[in-house]
Every structure is written in structure tokens, then in C-alpha cells.
Amino acid sequence: MFLKTYTLFASSYYTVDPIVFLIKTSYRLNITKKYNNESIKNGNIFIINPKIYFAVNPYTSINWAIKYQYKNKNRLNGKILSNNESSISYMFGVDYEINSKYNMSFNFEKKNTTDYSISNIDLSLSYKF
């Protein structure tokens, strides 16, 4: 059951102070898993994610992004459980450096697929060692 998913990604950025343009692409390869005589194959996933960061001041930045995701069919014992699926997510975030050790982030994501629409809000506090 271990080491059944591999992810390869590449990212690149370009800076024109105070703006950073970032693009990240990734491909997740899901290997077939076997459990109790069942064969489970989750679909492989391709993601492209362009993002723009804007430095409001030395401590605060805001970002906008669009994430396109394409997922292949899921299969159970060779039978199709779900079809190919593509989705687009719209993202917005704010990062604030409280001090040299603490960073606070607020992120919002709105995801639309062919079957559903969902929203996520993420608030995190990070500590640097």
C-alpha cells in the first residue's frame, strides 16, 4: 500500500518589483493499489497554476491565482467509477509577516467542476525554526 503515488512538478517565477509572476505545473501519477483482492486505480492528475503576488509593503503581500486541474478516470477492478474530470479554481490570499519568526496567511479558493462547486477558506499561522 506504500509508495503508490508519485508527483513531479516544475515552477518558475519572474519578478518586477513589487509584483511576482509564478507558474507551477504538476503531474501526479497514481499507481494501482491492491487490497483484499480488490484493485483500485485512482486517476492521474495534471495541474497548471499561474499566480500573481503583489507586495503591499515589506510585511504584507496579496495574491491571485487560477488553478486548472484535469483528472483521469478512477477504476475499481478495471471498471470505471468516475469519468475524466476537469476543474477550475479561483484563489485569493493575503500573507502577513508578524515578525521574523511568525507568518500568518489567509487563503480563499472557489472550485468549479462539472458536478459541483465548493469554496475553501484557510487561515494558518507559521513558525520558522
BAFI-3210 file (N, C-alpha, C; in Angstrom, 3 decimals, decimal comma, padded with zeros to 6 digits):
// residues 129
n [1|2|3|4|5|6|7|8|9|10|11|12|13|14|15|16|17|18|19|20|21|22|23|24|25|26|27|28|29|30|31|32|33|34|35|36|37|38|39|40|41|42|43|44|45|46|47|48|49|50|51|52|53|54|55|56|57|58|59|60|61|62|63|64|65|66|67|68|69|70|71|72|73|74|75|76|77|78|79|80|81|82|83|84|85|86|87|88|89|90|91|92|93|94|95|96|97|98|99|100|101|102|103|104|105|106|107|108|109|110|111|112|113|114|115|116|117|118|119|120|121|122|123|124|125|126|127|128|129]
n.u [000,808|002,177|004,031|002,634|001,895|003,168|004,604|005,442|006,774|007,119|008,250|008,265|009,309|008,924|010,074|008,967|009,496|006,977|005,801|005,261|005,319|004,231|004,387|003,208|003,401|002,154|002,247|000,560|001,069|-000,765|-000,442|-001,727|-003,476|-003,694|-005,970|-007,375|-008,089|-009,080|-008,746|-007,626|-007,538|-006,746|-007,319|-004,801|-003,426|-003,226|-002,014|-002,102|-001,000|-001,092|000,034|-000,174|001,651|001,523|003,373|002,373|003,492|006,651|005,925|003,480|001,666|-000,417|-002,251|-003,334|-004,840|-005,318|-006,306|-006,014|-007,203|-006,897|-008,243|-007,868|-009,887|-011,250|-010,847|-012,184|-011,347|-010,905|-013,234|-014,952|-015,278|-015,539|-015,716|-013,394|-012,315|-012,418|-011,451|-011,743|-010,219|-010,502|-008,444|-007,565|-005,446|-003,867|-000,884|000,891|003,679|004,319|006,482|010,040|009,909|007,229|004,504|001,470|-001,248|-003,967|-006,199|-008,374|-010,390|-012,247|-013,822|-014,832|-016,452|-017,632|-019,621|-020,013|-019,703|-017,452|-016,227|-013,328|-011,797|-008,833|-006,902|-003,830|-001,083|002,301|005,428|008,837|011,753]
n.v [-001,195|001,165|003,959|004,537|006,710|009,225|012,389|014,891|018,051|021,386|024,694|028,203|031,600|035,152|038,361|041,638|044,169|045,629|043,132|039,639|037,082|033,850|030,476|027,219|023,836|020,548|016,963|014,178|010,874|008,069|004,907|001,594|000,162|-002,633|-004,336|-006,572|-008,429|-006,608|-004,234|-001,026|001,893|005,073|008,042|009,669|012,953|016,194|019,438|022,928|026,033|029,279|032,220|035,384|037,574|040,388|042,793|044,589|046,029|045,822|043,739|042,637|040,797|040,237|037,842|036,407|033,784|031,230|027,930|025,173|021,924|018,588|015,424|011,961|008,960|007,160|003,840|000,657|-002,568|-002,646|-001,572|001,407|004,010|006,758|009,371|011,087|014,235|017,753|020,803|024,174|026,417|029,378|031,584|033,510|035,320|036,444|037,337|037,863|039,010|038,683|038,879|038,157|035,429|034,529|034,000|034,851|033,563|033,957|032,332|031,909|029,798|029,011|026,483|025,059|022,387|019,970|018,663|019,767|022,619|024,264|025,909|027,051|028,087|029,077|029,545|030,212|029,949|030,303|029,143|029,845|027,934]
n.w [000,000|000,181|-001,226|-003,659|-005,086|-007,102|-007,569|-009,834|-010,296|-011,608|-011,336|-012,014|-011,847|-012,236|-011,521|-011,117|-009,397|-007,469|-007,985|-008,420|-010,722|-010,988|-012,019|-011,763|-012,521|-012,302|-012,131|-011,118|-010,599|-010,133|-008,918|-009,392|-006,686|-004,496|-002,459|-000,236|-002,345|-004,135|-006,743|-007,035|-008,845|-008,900|-010,777|-012,785|-012,303|-013,688|-013,228|-013,697|-012,596|-012,575|-010,862|-009,207|-007,231|-005,115|-003,520|-000,926|001,154|002,966|004,700|004,044|001,627|-001,210|-003,140|-006,255|-008,104|-010,603|-010,943|-012,962|-013,297|-014,371|-014,286|-014,642|-015,264|-012,442|-011,303|-010,318|-009,873|-012,629|-013,657|-014,530|-012,232|-012,057|-014,474|-016,724|-015,514|-015,327|-013,773|-012,570|-010,436|-008,520|-006,827|-003,931|-001,770|001,310|002,842|005,838|007,523|010,735|012,533|012,412|012,895|012,829|010,617|009,081|007,218|005,001|002,975|000,207|-001,741|-004,604|-006,203|-009,241|-010,748|-013,159|-011,834|-009,278|-007,038|-004,902|-001,956|-000,189|002,809|004,284|007,081|008,443|010,730|010,792|012,038|012,018|012,297]
ca.u [000,000|003,019|004,696|001,762|001,616|004,364|004,287|006,519|006,311|008,086|007,733|009,116|008,762|009,545|009,788|009,039|009,165|006,614|004,945|005,899|004,517|004,667|003,599|003,569|002,708|002,452|001,615|000,527|000,883|-001,309|-000,229|-002,802|-003,340|-004,443|-006,360|-008,423|-008,465|-009,659|-007,766|-008,084|-006,682|-007,184|-006,860|-003,667|-003,881|-002,364|-002,415|-001,338|-001,420|-000,440|-000,271|000,422|001,831|001,765|003,873|001,737|004,572|007,621|005,388|002,186|001,505|-001,684|-002,050|-004,466|-004,420|-006,271|-005,744|-006,720|-006,874|-007,503|-008,086|-008,328|-010,918|-010,983|-011,296|-012,212|-011,301|-010,975|-014,486|-014,892|-016,075|-015,811|-015,170|-012,394|-012,902|-011,586|-011,998|-011,042|-010,315|-010,087|-007,872|-007,148|-004,803|-003,132|000,162|001,400|004,802|004,153|007,875|010,939|009,602|005,815|003,850|000,053|-001,780|-005,394|-006,408|-009,734|-010,424|-013,566|-013,573|-015,986|-016,298|-018,856|-020,623|-020,239|-018,948|-017,077|-015,371|-012,428|-011,111|-007,716|-006,186|-002,725|-000,025|003,533|006,575|010,115|012,775]
ca.v [000,000|002,348|004,472|004,295|007,985|009,998|013,716|015,630|019,414|022,402|026,042|029,277|032,900|036,359|039,458|043,052|044,700|044,781|042,048|038,369|036,185|032,485|029,415|025,894|022,725|019,286|015,741|013,148|009,531|007,153|003,511|000,712|-000,391|-003,877|-004,501|-007,599|-008,902|-005,505|-003,417|000,357|002,770|006,459|008,698|010,578|014,344|017,238|020,751|024,121|027,022|030,586|033,012|036,719|038,130|041,826|043,207|045,832|046,661|044,755|042,688|042,154|040,553|039,647|037,027|035,907|032,638|030,331|026,578|024,239|020,544|017,541|014,130|010,794|008,099|006,253|002,475|-000,379|-003,857|-002,406|-000,902|002,851|004,575|008,155|009,773|012,156|015,431|018,944|021,819|025,443|027,051|030,766|031,717|034,815|035,153|037,522|036,881|038,940|038,617|039,313|039,204|037,277|034,019|034,199|034,429|034,490|033,502|033,755|031,953|031,554|029,095|028,664|025,451|024,659|021,201|019,689|018,089|020,513|023,838|024,239|027,002|026,740|029,182|028,539|030,514|029,485|030,677|029,526|029,491|029,465|027,471]
ca.w [000,000|000,269|-002,416|-004,803|-005,732|-007,400|-008,086|-010,469|-010,524|-012,011|-011,141|-012,491|-011,486|-012,777|-010,608|-011,477|-008,080|-006,334|-008,460|-008,756|-011,557|-010,705|-012,643|-011,261|-013,153|-011,625|-012,633|-010,077|-011,143|-009,128|-009,272|-008,946|-005,336|-004,283|-001,065|-000,088|-003,690|-004,902|-007,458|-007,049|-009,647|-008,963|-011,994|-012,750|-012,250|-014,228|-012,706|-014,070|-011,609|-012,606|-009,674|-009,148|-005,892|-005,068|-002,207|-000,488|001,903|003,247|005,557|003,566|000,196|-001,623|-004,332|-007,020|-008,908|-011,249|-010,999|-013,835|-012,940|-015,198|-013,615|-015,410|-014,663|-011,322|-011,634|-009,290|-010,564|-014,066|-014,021|-014,347|-011,143|-012,404|-015,765|-016,720|-014,909|-015,278|-012,876|-012,471|-009,122|-008,418|-005,495|-003,433|-000,482|001,956|003,753|006,698|008,369|012,054|012,855|011,655|013,185|012,615|009,387|009,060|005,853|004,785|001,581|-000,201|-003,026|-005,150|-007,213|-010,044|-011,582|-013,913|-010,934|-008,039|-006,778|-003,494|-001,508|000,919|003,484|005,042|007,903|009,063|011,427|010,629|012,867|011,394|013,256]
c.u [000,860|003,645|003,901|001,365|002,927|003,946|005,556|006,005|007,469|007,453|008,765|008,486|009,564|009,120|009,965|008,556|008,061|005,750|005,791|004,894|005,078|003,786|004,130|002,749|003,094|001,683|001,709|000,171|000,432|-001,185|-001,383|-002,484|-004,182|-004,704|-007,524|-008,974|-009,192|-008,522|-008,328|-007,073|-007,301|-006,583|-005,653|-004,178|-002,803|-002,899|-001,502|-001,904|-000,621|-000,902|000,449|000,454|002,100|002,185|003,292|002,745|005,565|007,072|004,134|002,216|000,120|-001,430|-003,370|-003,970|-005,620|-005,584|-006,619|-006,245|-007,621|-007,193|-008,648|-009,331|-010,390|-011,550|-011,235|-012,349|-011,497|-012,243|-014,407|-015,839|-016,461|-015,127|-014,033|-013,066|-011,918|-012,263|-011,130|-011,292|-009,831|-009,618|-007,469|-006,521|-004,106|-002,131|000,679|002,515|004,711|005,503|008,748|010,641|008,178|005,278|002,395|-000,449|-003,281|-005,573|-007,847|-009,656|-011,863|-013,319|-014,875|-015,637|-017,596|-019,977|-020,948|-019,404|-018,668|-016,168|-014,564|-011,883|-010,057|-007,027|-005,073|-001,726|001,211|004,621|007,840|011,122|014,111]
c.v [001,272|002,691|004,180|005,580|008,738|011,327|014,360|017,041|020,300|023,758|027,048|030,602|034,008|037,520|040,805|043,773|045,755|043,570|040,814|037,544|034,785|031,517|028,077|024,867|021,461|018,150|014,698|011,821|008,613|005,728|002,674|000,130|-001,664|-004,029|-005,482|-008,041|-007,858|-004,712|-002,009|001,199|004,154|007,114|009,591|012,011|015,275|018,583|021,823|025,279|028,324|031,448|034,352|037,168|039,623|042,192|044,568|046,684|045,554|043,572|042,022|041,936|039,959|038,862|036,603|034,754|031,963|028,971|025,715|022,832|019,582|016,202|013,031|009,967|007,332|004,894|001,572|-001,704|-003,695|-001,710|000,577|003,293|006,016|008,482|010,761|013,423|016,590|019,965|023,066|026,013|028,485|030,976|033,159|034,599|036,403|036,879|038,077|038,385|039,391|039,770|038,198|035,785|033,604|034,798|033,960|034,556|033,270|033,461|031,527|030,900|028,750|027,717|025,078|023,421|021,016|019,198|018,947|021,786|023,870|025,429|026,554|028,028|028,556|029,678|029,757|030,444|029,786|030,069|028,979|029,086|028,093]
c.w [000,000|-001,078|-003,686|-005,525|-005,905|-007,998|-008,626|-010,704|-010,957|-011,769|-011,640|-012,090|-012,148|-011,895|-011,285|-010,237|-008,169|-006,724|-008,782|-009,551|-011,367|-011,482|-012,135|-012,026|-012,399|-012,277|-011,536|-010,717|-010,008|-009,640|-008,711|-007,573|-005,244|-002,793|-001,005|-001,440|-004,523|-005,534|-007,598|-007,820|-009,690|-010,196|-011,765|-012,861|-012,813|-013,749|-013,279|-013,240|-011,745|-011,436|-009,749|-007,692|-006,014|-003,654|-001,870|000,269|002,259|004,051|005,009|002,058|-000,041|-002,901|-004,946|-007,871|-009,557|-011,306|-011,902|-013,496|-013,861|-014,553|-014,492|-014,610|-013,452|-011,692|-010,404|-010,012|-012,069|-014,531|-013,664|-013,223|-011,435|-013,722|-015,601|-016,219|-014,999|-014,383|-012,937|-011,082|-009,236|-006,993|-005,198|-002,065|000,000|002,908|004,535|007,576|009,677|012,591|012,116|011,858|012,810|011,319|009,427|007,617|005,889|003,294|001,354|-001,572|-003,377|-006,310|-007,906|-010,862|-012,368|-013,006|-009,710|-008,012|-005,277|-003,190|-000,294|001,505|004,388|005,781|008,612|009,697|011,357|011,539|012,177|012,470|012,943]
res [m|f|l|k|t|y|t|l|f|a|s|s|y|y|t|v|d|p|i|v|f|l|i|k|t|s|y|r|l|n|i|t|k|k|y|n|n|e|s|i|k|n|g|n|i|f|i|i|n|p|k|i|y|f|a|v|n|p|y|t|s|i|n|w|a|i|k|y|q|y|k|n|k|n|r|l|n|g|k|i|l|s|n|n|e|s|s|i|s|y|m|f|g|v|d|y|e|i|n|s|k|y|n|m|s|f|n|f|e|k|k|n|t|t|d|y|s|i|s|n|i|d|l|s|l|s|y|k|f]
***
